[in-house]
Amino acid sequence: YNYIIVRDFNVPGLMALLDDPKSRSMKNFIDFLAVVQHSITNCNNSILDLVLSVKRCTVVASEDSHHPALVFTTHVIAKHQQRFPINSLYKSYNFKKVNFRALYNAMTVVDWSFLEAFEDVELACDAFYIKLYSLLDAHVP
């Protein structure tokens, strides 16, 4: 399997000497997954952001010494899928042909306050997606 785990840690002294439970747990996790650690530390030697990957990746950061940016690159190979499956049970959208301006405008004029009437978050989520998909259906081929 190929995977990347990216996390915002903000943990001072993590894995410095492996003499505390957090550091030992993290080291065990890294060893268990057989991943490579790419960490970004700040000027105080605190790990702010962490990238764990199976494959080699390049981590680049050079900005604010107290909270540098995390930038990394990796190579991803996606499995080939039929672009627009025929007779699919699920609708697919062709976002290459979408009119984003019209879609964004339509989203901004929706009165989303109807979601506040729901006491059940699941029902609110269902109503949200019904509205969202109606907007996608109207603006995305």
N, C-alpha and C positions, 0 to 999 in steps of 0.2 A: 504494500500500500504506500501511496505517496500522500503526505499531508503536511500542513503547516499549521502551527498553533501560534497565534499572536496575542499577546496579553499586555495590558497596561498594569504594571506591578506597583511601582512607587514603594519599594521595600528597601529601607536602608540596611546595608550590611548583609544582604541575602547571599548565602553561599560563600562568604568570605573565608571562613575557617571550618565550615560544616560542624560547628559545635553547638548549634541550637536546633530544636525540632523542625522549624520551618525549613531551614537549609537542608537538613537530612531528608525531609519529605520531598523537597524539590529535586534533590539529587537522585533519590530513588525513582521518582516519576520519570525523570529524564533517562535514567538507565533502563527502566522498564519498557519505555517506548522506543528505545534505541535511536534517539534523535540527537541532533547537534544543537548546542545552545549558542545563540547569537544574541548577546545582551548589550544594551546601551546603558552606560553609566554616565552620571553627571559629574561635575567637578568635585562633589562630595563623596564620590565612589558609591553612590546608591544606584541600584538597578531600577530604572524607570520603566523601560519597555523591554520585552523579551520576545524573541522569535525562536521557536523550536521547530526544526524541520528534519525530515528524513534525508533529503538531498541538500547539496551545497546551495547556499544562496548568499548573495552579497548584501550586507547591511551597511548603509551609508548614513552618517549623521554628523553634521557640523553646524550647529547654530548656537542658541543660548546655552551657556555652560551650565546653568542650573536646571534646564529642562530641554535638552536637545530633541530635535525632531527624529522620528523613526521613519526611515525610508528603506525598503528592501526590494530586491528584484528576485524573481524566480521564473523558471520555465515550466509552463503548464501545458500538458497535452490532453485535450478533451477527446472523449470517445466520439466517433462520428455518428451523428444522428440525422435522420431524414429531416430536411429543413421544415417542410410543412406536410406532416403525415396526412395521408388521404384516409377518410373514414375513421378519423380519430374520435374517441369518446370525449376528448377534451378540446376546447377551443384554444387555438394558438393565435397570437397576435404577431403581425409583421411590423415591428417597431422601426424598421428601416424606412417605412413609408408613412409614419405617423406625422400628423401636423401638431408638433409639440406646443406651439403657441396657442392653438385653439384648445388643446387638451388642458394646458395650464390655466388658460382663461376660464374654461368651464369649471375647473376645480376650485378656482378662487371665488366664483359666484355662488357656489353651493352653500346653502345655509346648513352647516353641520350641527347646529344646536339641537336638532332632533335626537342626537345621540345621548344628550343629557337626560332624556326621559326614561332611559333604560336603567333598571336596577340591577339586572343580570348582565355582567360583562360579556358573557358569551353571546347573548342576544344582540347587544350593542355591536359587537364585532361582526356578527352576521349581517346586521343592517348596514354597517360601514362598507363591507365588501360588496353587498348588493349594489350600493350606490356607486362605489368605485368601479365595479365591472360595467355598470351601465354607462359610465363616462368613457371607459376604454372601448366599449362596443360602439359608441357614437363617434369616436375620433381615431381609432386604430383599425386599419383593415385586417 
